[in-house]
Amino acid sequence: MGEYCWGSFKCDERRRSAVKHSIARRPSLQWMLRLEPMVASCICSGRMLYASTLAGCIYGVELSGRIRWVHRCSIPIVSTPVLVEDGGEKGIIVASTFSTWLDENDGNKNNVNNNVNSVFALDADDGSMLWELSIEGDVFSSPCYADSLVIFGALDGYVYAVDAYTGRIAWRFKTGGEVWSSPAYDSKRRIIIIGSDDSNVYSLALDDGMLVWQSTLDGKVRSSSPCIASEHVFISTYSGHVYCISMDGSIEWSRRVSEHPILSSPAYSNSRVFFGSSDTYVYALDARDGSMLWRVKTNNKVWSTPAIAEGNDTLIACSLDSRVYAIDADTGMLLWVFPTMDAIDASPCICHDRIFIGSRDGVLYAFGYAPDYIR
């Protein structure tokens, strides 16, 4: 994918959640689009933006904010789809469903879908269905694309590898707990890294799903997803720990940052690790030893993963307090705050010098540089 694509959760298969270019440090609202409540993050290609909603809709949106197409599956989508643009093939979006999401949040266990979920592929240009696969486990894990395979975890405890072009299951690996974590891919070693509720981080061979190594952490890995950077894996746990793991599975360092769960996934830029916590703070640690660099307080839990524009060291974070924050990634200085109308679980998407964020208020927000006449 090109430099100006954000094609999956946390940008790409290594899950660094960072881009090389700059963004506005005090962004201007460019447009808003009313959809339905969103938990999944947006993805963006060179020409289109894709947003998924709790109503089970995926929207293909032009960068101007005009809806080009919509696909309705009527089952909640909470994981971020992946955009496959490989080898000149047509663009494909692979997404998955979480059939009991609304029931679990409403306390109703009588689900009409009987926990049957769909993993499916759409044509990125027109939203037409290309293939569909049924699995039993709910899917919170956001898929990654690696060498014609789409990999994701499910609450049935399995990690799945599916052919991106046919939907055929290539392999699956059973963990000892539910898999809420999203996988990362190391192309150099051809391994998948993913966490599980069984408190383990697994390294699996891409070709056949065989276990390469596993590392046991202090606490389950609930939704926090690995970040591969600088020959290390960074990941956090429900017990409030952050870990730096070498590529052979040995733990380089760990730090107990909070007594509260860390559901946010680590982002990485220039030897720094950034993440949010249920204790309401956004943190920055030194990636070399885990020492604290700074923290910024929000007014509620931070489940969203930050995103960094490395061109001018600007970090964007979202909180359940309904606000979007711009923070100087070097100093932790708060630069800008924007209030939406409901909690934000989704992580920011940075693409084409703009920031795209969906909220539980049902609005898709686009931010960018202010027009010349108001600068």
C-alpha positions in Angstrom: 0.0 0.0 0.0 1.1 3.6 -0.6 2.4 6.0 2.0 -1.0 7.7 2.2 -3.0 4.6 2.9 -4.3 3.4 6.3 -5.5 0.0 5.3 -6.2 -1.8 8.6 -6.5 -1.4 12.3 -3.4 0.6 13.4 -2.5 1.4 9.8 -0.7 -1.8 8.6 0.3 -5.3 9.4 3.0 -4.4 11.9 0.4 -2.3 13.8 2.7 0.7 14.6 -0.2 3.2 14.2 2.1 5.8 12.7 2.5 7.6 9.4 5.5 9.6 8.1 3.7 12.7 7.0 2.4 15.7 9.1 -1.1 16.7 10.1 -2.6 19.8 11.5 -1.6 20.2 15.2 -4.8 22.1 15.8 -7.1 20.4 13.3 -10.1 22.0 11.7 -13.4 20.1 11.3 -13.8 19.6 7.5 -17.0 17.6 7.4 -19.4 15.3 9.4 -21.4 12.5 8.0 -24.3 11.0 10.0 -24.2 7.1 9.8 -24.9 4.8 12.8 -22.9 4.3 16.1 -19.4 3.2 15.4 -16.9 1.2 17.5 -14.7 0.0 14.6 -12.0 2.3 13.3 -12.0 3.6 9.7 -9.7 2.5 7.0 -8.6 4.5 4.0 -7.2 3.9 0.6 -5.8 6.3 -2.0 -9.4 7.2 -3.1 -11.9 6.0 -0.6 -12.7 5.9 3.1 -14.5 2.9 4.7 -16.6 3.0 7.9 -18.3 0.1 9.7 -21.1 0.5 12.2 -22.9 -1.3 15.0 -26.0 -1.6 12.7 -24.0 -4.0 10.5 -23.3 -1.5 7.7 -20.1 -0.8 5.8 -20.0 2.5 4.0 -17.7 3.3 1.1 -17.2 7.1 1.4 -15.5 9.4 -1.0 -12.8 11.7 0.7 -15.2 14.6 0.1 -17.7 13.0 2.5 -20.1 11.7 -0.1 -21.4 8.1 0.3 -20.6 6.0 -2.8 -22.1 2.7 -1.6 -23.3 0.8 1.5 -23.3 -2.9 2.3 -25.8 -4.1 4.9 -25.3 -7.4 6.8 -27.5 -6.4 9.8 -25.1 -7.9 12.4 -22.9 -5.6 14.5 -19.4 -4.9 13.2 -17.0 -3.9 15.9 -13.6 -5.0 14.5 -11.8 -2.9 11.9 -11.9 -4.4 8.4 -8.7 -4.8 6.3 -8.2 -3.4 2.8 -6.4 -5.8 0.5 -4.7 -4.2 -2.5 -2.1 -6.6 -3.8 -0.5 -7.4 -7.1 -2.8 -5.4 -9.3 -5.9 -7.3 -8.1 -9.1 -5.4 -7.5 -9.3 -3.8 -4.0 -11.0 -6.1 -1.5 -12.3 -5.3 2.0 -12.5 -8.2 4.5 -14.8 -7.7 7.5 -16.4 -9.8 10.2 -19.3 -9.6 12.7 -19.9 -9.8 16.4 -23.5 -11.2 16.6 -23.9 -11.0 20.4 -22.4 -7.5 20.9 -25.7 -5.7 21.5 -27.1 -8.5 23.6 -24.0 -8.5 25.9 -24.1 -4.8 26.3 -27.8 -4.8 27.0 -27.7 -7.9 29.3 -29.8 -10.0 26.8 -28.4 -13.4 26.1 -31.2 -14.6 23.9 -29.5 -13.9 20.6 -31.5 -14.6 17.4 -28.3 -15.3 15.4 -27.3 -18.2 17.7 -23.8 -16.7 17.8 -23.2 -17.5 14.1 -21.0 -14.9 12.6 -19.9 -13.9 9.1 -16.5 -13.2 7.7 -16.9 -11.7 4.3 -15.2 -9.9 1.4 -16.5 -6.9 -0.5 -15.4 -5.3 -3.7 -13.8 -2.0 -2.5 -15.1 0.0 -5.5 -18.8 -0.9 -5.3 -19.4 -2.9 -2.1 -20.6 -6.1 -3.9 -20.1 -9.4 -2.0 -17.3 -11.5 -3.2 -17.4 -14.4 -0.7 -18.7 -15.2 2.8 -17.6 -17.6 5.5 -19.6 -18.6 8.6 -17.9 -19.2 11.9 -19.3 -19.7 15.4 -17.2 -17.3 17.4 -17.8 -13.6 17.7 -15.1 -11.5 16.1 -13.6 -8.5 17.9 -10.1 -9.1 16.5 -9.3 -6.9 13.5 -7.8 -8.9 10.7 -4.4 -8.3 9.1 -3.4 -9.2 5.6 -0.2 -11.3 4.9 0.8 -12.9 1.6 -2.8 -13.7 0.3 -4.1 -14.7 3.8 -6.3 -12.7 6.2 -5.6 -13.6 9.8 -7.9 -12.8 12.8 -8.9 -14.2 16.2 -12.3 -15.1 17.5 -14.0 -15.6 20.9 -14.2 -19.4 20.2 -10.5 -19.3 21.1 -9.1 -19.9 17.6 -6.8 -17.9 15.4 -7.9 -18.2 11.8 -6.1 -17.8 8.5 -8.4 -17.4 5.5 -7.6 -17.0 1.8 -8.3 -13.4 1.0 -9.6 -14.1 -2.5 -11.7 -17.3 -1.9 -12.7 -17.3 1.8 -11.3 -20.8 2.3 -9.8 -21.6 5.7 -6.1 -22.3 5.3 -5.5 -23.1 8.9 -6.6 -22.4 12.5 -4.8 -22.5 15.8 -6.5 -23.1 19.2 -5.5 -21.0 22.1 -6.6 -21.5 25.7 -8.9 -18.5 25.9 -11.0 -16.1 23.9 -9.0 -14.1 21.3 -10.0 -10.4 21.4 -6.5 -9.3 20.4 -5.7 -8.4 16.7 -2.8 -10.1 15.0 0.4 -8.4 13.8 2.6 -9.8 11.0 6.4 -9.8 10.8 7.2 -10.3 7.1 10.9 -10.8 7.7 10.3 -14.0 9.8 6.9 -14.8 8.3 5.3 -15.1 11.7 2.0 -13.9 13.1 1.9 -12.4 16.7 -1.3 -12.4 18.7 -2.5 -12.4 22.3 -5.2 -14.3 24.0 -7.3 -14.2 27.2 -5.2 -17.2 28.4 -2.5 -14.7 29.2 -0.2 -15.8 26.4 1.3 -14.1 23.4 1.7 -16.5 20.5 4.0 -16.5 17.5 2.6 -18.6 14.7 4.1 -19.6 11.3 2.2 -17.9 8.6 2.4 -20.8 6.2 0.8 -23.5 8.4 -0.2 -21.9 11.7 2.3 -24.0 13.7 3.5 -22.6 17.0 6.9 -20.9 16.9 6.9 -19.6 20.5 4.6 -18.5 23.2 5.3 -16.1 26.1 3.2 -16.0 29.2 2.3 -12.6 30.6 0.9 -11.4 33.9 -2.8 -11.0 32.9 -5.0 -11.7 30.0 -4.5 -9.9 26.7 -8.0 -8.4 26.3 -8.3 -6.4 23.1 -4.7 -5.0 23.3 -3.0 -5.9 20.1 0.8 -6.4 19.4 2.9 -3.7 17.8 6.0 -4.9 16.0 8.8 -2.3 15.9 12.6 -2.1 16.3 12.9 -5.9 16.4 10.5 -6.1 19.3 6.9 -6.7 20.2 5.0 -4.3 22.4 1.8 -5.4 24.1 -0.3 -4.6 27.2 -2.5 -6.6 29.5 -5.8 -6.4 31.4 -3.7 -6.3 34.7 -2.2 -3.0 33.7 1.2 -4.2 32.5 3.1 -3.2 29.3 5.6 -5.6 27.8 8.5 -5.5 25.4 9.2 -8.9 24.0 12.1 -9.9 21.7 11.4 -11.6 18.5 12.4 -15.0 20.0 9.7 -14.7 22.7 11.9 -13.6 25.6 10.7 -10.7 27.7 13.0 -7.7 27.5 11.1 -5.6 30.0 7.7 -5.2 31.6 6.2 -2.3 33.5 3.1 -2.1 35.7 1.7 1.2 34.5 -1.7 1.1 36.1 -3.9 -0.8 38.5 -6.6 -0.6 35.9 -7.0 -2.6 32.7 -5.1 -1.5 29.5 -7.4 -2.3 26.6 -5.7 0.2 24.3 -3.1 -1.2 21.9 0.5 0.2 21.9 1.5 2.6 19.1 5.2 3.2 18.3 7.3 6.1 17.0 11.0 7.0 17.4 11.8 4.7 20.3 8.6 5.6 22.2 5.5 3.5 23.0 2.1 5.2 23.3 -1.2 3.8 24.6 -4.3 4.7 26.7 -5.5 3.1 29.9 -8.8 2.6 31.8 -7.3 4.9 34.4 -8.2 7.8 32.0 -4.6 8.6 31.0 -2.7 8.5 27.7 0.9 7.4 28.3 4.2 7.6 26.6 7.0 5.2 27.6 10.6 4.9 26.5 10.6 1.8 24.3 14.2 0.9 25.3 13.5 0.4 29.0 9.9 1.2 29.8 10.6 4.3 31.7 7.8 6.9 31.8 8.1 9.9 29.5 4.8 11.6 30.1 1.1 11.1 30.6 -2.0 13.2 29.8 -5.2 12.9 31.7 -8.6 12.6 29.9 -12.0 12.6 31.7 -12.8 8.9 31.1 -11.3 5.6 30.1 -9.1 5.4 27.1 -9.8 2.2 25.1 -8.8 3.7 21.7 -5.3 3.3 20.3 -3.4 6.6 19.6 -2.2 7.4 16.1 1.0 9.4 15.4 1.9 11.7 12.5 5.7 11.5 12.6 6.3 14.4 10.2 5.5 16.9 13.0 5.3 14.5 16.0 1.6 14.9 16.6 -0.4 12.3 18.4 -4.1 11.9 18.2 -6.0 10.1 21.0 -9.7 9.5 21.7 -11.5 8.8 25.0 -14.8 7.5 26.3 -15.2 11.1 27.5 -16.3 11.8 23.9 -13.3 14.0 23.1 -10.6 13.9 20.5 -7.1 15.0 21.7 -4.1 16.3 19.8 -0.9 15.9 21.9 2.7 16.8 21.2 4.3 13.3 21.1 7.6 14.5 22.3 6.6 16.6 25.4 3.0 15.5 26.2 1.8 19.0 25.8 -1.9 19.2 25.0 -2.4 21.0 21.7 -6.2 20.7 21.0 -9.4 19.1 22.1 -12.6 18.5 20.1 -15.9 17.3 21.8 -18.1 14.8 20.0 -21.5 13.8 21.2 -20.8 10.3 22.7 -18.0 8.0 23.8 -15.2 7.1 21.3 -14.0 3.5 21.3 -12.7 3.8 17.7 -9.0 4.6 17.0 -8.1 7.5 14.7 -7.3 6.9 11.0 -4.7 9.3 9.5 -4.7 9.5 5.7 -4.1 12.2 3.1 -3.1 14.7 5.8 -6.5 14.2 7.5 -7.9 12.5 10.5 -11.0 10.3 10.3 -12.8 9.2 13.4 -16.1 7.4 14.0 -18.0 7.8 17.3 -20.8 6.1 19.2 -22.8 9.3 18.4 -23.2 7.8 14.9 -21.2 10.6 13.2 -18.1 10.1 11.1 -15.7 13.1 11.6 -13.1 14.4 9.2 -10.4 16.8 10.4 -7.6 18.5 8.5 -5.8 21.8 7.9 -7.9 24.9 8.2 -8.7 26.7 4.9 -6.3 29.5 4.0 -8.9 32.2 4.7 -9.2 31.3 8.4 -5.6 30.4 9.2 
